[in-house]
Amino acid sequence: EDQVTQSPEALRLQEGESSSLNCSYTVSGLRGLFWYRQDPGKGPEFLFTLYSAGEEKEKERLKATLTKKESFLHITAPKPEDSATYLCAVQAGGGGADGLTFGKGTHLIIQP
Amino acid sequence: GAGVSQSPSNKVTEKGKDVELRCDPISGHTALYWYRQSLGQGLEFLIYFQGNSAPDKSGLPSDRFSAERTGGSVSTLTIQRTQQEDSAVYLCASSFSGEGTQYFGPGTRLLVL
């Protein structure tokens, strides 16, 4: 069974204080690993897709990395508008279901 | 261009009633997905359509749940004889094919009294 575990569950940072969110996964053949941002009352907003170990992607203050067992979302010098829940998901290969398996998310609060 | 749209945005119903939730995917996307997000839980995959067919219905919680897609576009998720445990946010997503990034709609918040 595919599993995704995110840590920490919640994180409170001061504005400008860099940190990393962790996503550990077990999957039968990784087709892709996805990071989404979700604001209260809204649907998940796509951030990054990673396909193979060693891959890295960046967007503004965010950088996502991938190994064979986990992914990190690094947040550099965050601002209050970066406050949100960050979701990690995997899509398994092998011709099975194409639905994503999600972790429970990390609730990030950036204090001014 | 327009993103994934869902309607209604909110639905309050009484236990035992049937409800229909609608999803309009991004134009040109052949794959469509339904998920459920319950309070304190992660997103749970329900069903996936490629075109009008659903190769995988294994995520549907019970036989009270059904979904269809017509014309390779709009999809409807129907919950019959709703129960209080069906209260959740129902999210729809679409992708260009079965591969790659899924883009989500804003969700329908269902409350069963």
Interface residues (C-beta under 8 A of the other chain):
Chain A: V4 R31 G32 F34 Y36 K42 G43 P44 E45 F46 T49 L87 A89 G96 A97 D98 G99 L100 T101 F102 G103 K104 G105
Chain B: V4 A31 Y33 Y35 G40 Q41 G42 L43 E44 F45 L46 I47 Y48 Q50 P55 D56 S58 G59 L91 G98 E99 G100 T101 Q102 Y103 F104 G105 P106 G107
